[in-house]
Amino acid sequence: MLDTLTQRLAKVVKTMRGQARITEANSKEMLREVRLALLEADVALPVVRTLTNRIKEKALGQEVVGSLNPGQALVGIVQQELTAVIGGDLPEKQRRINLACTPPAVILLAGLQGAGKTTTAGKLAKWLKDSMKKKVVTVSADVYRPAAIEQLKMVSEQAGADWFPSTTEQKPLDIARAALDYAKLHFADVLIVDTAGRLSIDEKMMQEVSDLSAFLHPIETYFVVDAMTGQDAVNTARVFNERLPLTGIVLTKLDGDSRGGAALSVREVTGLPIKFVGTGEKLGGFDEFNPEAMAGRILGMGDIVSLVKDVTSSIDAEKARKVAERMRRNGRMDLNDFRDQMVQMRSMGSVSSLIDKLPASMQEAAAKANVSDEDADRMIRRTIGIIDSMTPQERRHPDLIKASRKKRIAAGAGLPVQEVNKLLKQYEQMTEVMKRMKKGGLSRLLRMAGGRMPFGGGGFPGMGGRPW
């Protein structure tokens, strides 16, 4: 959905240049493109009508100020209304997680099977532990799928949270009672309860989760919905909202090949805030939902705030400081530093998830490199493998690496000698960049690069010199 709407709006901005006012005539095409993009994204028809009517009402007759053209001004109005529809009109307190109760705060996860509830439980546990420094206990009340219990145990261990064991022979209410007692006894801040799902809504399922809610009195009850579900997500959310005191929505698989209509529809139809979004299988792919940032991404403006947050959370600040100090003294970094950079790049997540948060113009430039997540990960692993095949002395003094050493390093890494040459060339280019920046020649450096990445010509080892 994001790509489709972005492309349609960009096309209309180009066609509306040179006009001084937004009129019914020049806004008609824009509204048509917005309507088509939303319908293609499987957004509920009532939501599409509400959104387009609000945009039209605000847009007609509005003067174009400053250096804006009508298309840009209309995109601004679309962004405001889109932000409001997906939750920007709600008070921030209502959009944030609520843990204001006597510990342990119980969070109940509900939804259909396959929506990603168990993975979400692990991601939420990690987020609470890392972002809010909470002690978290997880428990599975899904007695119908033994694999769900084992999966929750695994993701809880990865998240650094306590896991309370349960078995398929137990009753969900007995599991909940024992887990709550355990959480109180061990002074946990939060208890996350993963409930059973079904392939479709049935009365037995709804009664079971209703009984759990009545016993646990959760401070937060989240409806977990797969972003790929589309229109069905709205109907399911409506039923769950009627039977449970839902407090928010968790949208999963937002990075999947989806049309994304659930992101807009569920919030508008149920009135519930989207509180979290999940991407990918890694536990770090989880964060609070930001309506302003999401609207910006939909409109091709990017989400630079989230991107910076992702990058800074992945970087070892102390290690970066030591590298900077060493470069200041020596005027260059060694291959140990270069390897550390590769490791940190890998910890930032997939290339596609980072590119998705860039403005559309930058996404186009990045797309020209045509590097998939698998390619990027392979490039980084090969680079690390080559450096690991070197001796400590060779890493500190790359100038020592001549023909015979290159053969030994290549054999150790299981790669051709050409790959070692490419890595050393890339290292030399980066060293030259650092020297020029130290001498204050950044503007001259950019002119020489012609707007390209300074080490784009060398590429990554193993990729035939393709640019990053």
Secondary structure, 3 states (H helix, E strand, C coil): CHHHHHHHHHHHHHHCCCCCECCHHHHHHHHHHHHHHHHHCCCCHHHHHHHHHHHHHHHCCCECCCCCCHHHHHHHHHHHHHHHHHHHCCCHHHHCCCCCCCCCEEEEEECCCCCCHHHHHHHHHHHHHHHHCCCEEEEECCCCCHHHHHHHHHHHHHHCCEEECCCCCCCHHHHHHHHHHHHHHCCCCEEEEECCCCCCCCHHHHHHHHHHHHHHCCCEEEEEEECCCCHHHHHHHHHHHHHCCCCEEEEECCCCCCCCHHHHHHHHHHCCCEEEEECCCCCCCEEECCHHHHHHHHCCCCCHHHHHHHHHHHCCHHHHHHHHHHHHHHCCCCHHHHHHHHHHHHHCCCHHHHHCCCCHHHHHHHHHCCCCHHHHHHHHHHHHHHHHCCCHHHHHCHHHCCHHHHHHHHHHHCCCHHHHHHHHHHHHHHHHHHHHHHCCCHHHHHHHHCCCCCCCCCCCCCCCCCCC
